[in-house]
């Protein structure tokens, strides 16, 4: 389960960075923050 959350967090952070480069500042920040919260290094909201 931790591996799946890690993969999900990486996808969210990468999508957030791509959104930032495309000019969608707010959506990019939201995706990065959610990715950091979901990831095992952050405060996981699922465990």
N, C-alpha and C positions, 0 to 999 in steps of 0.2 A: 504494500500500500504506500509506503514512504517513497518508493521508486516512482510510482505513478504520479504522486503529488509533486515530486521533483521535476519530472518531465513536463507536467502541466505548468509549473511555475516558470520553467525555462521558456516555454511557448508563450506564456503571457508577457514575460519581460521582453522577449524579442519582438512580439507584436506591438508592444508599447513603444519600443525604440523606433520601429518602422513607422508607427503613427506620428511620432515626434518629427521624423524627417519629412513626412508628407504634409506637415503643417497642422495636424490635428493635435494641438498641444494638450488640451484638457483630457481627451480620450487616451492619449499616450501616457500621461501621468497616472490616470486611473488604472490602466492596465499594468503599469510597472508596480504601483503600490499593491494591487491585488496579487500580482505574481510574487512579490516579496512576502506578503502575508501567508500565502499558500505554501510556499517553499519550506523545506525542512530547516533551513537556516533562520527563517523568520518565526513569527508567532503564528503557528498553524491554526487556522480556524476550524479544522476538521478533527483535531485530536485534543 
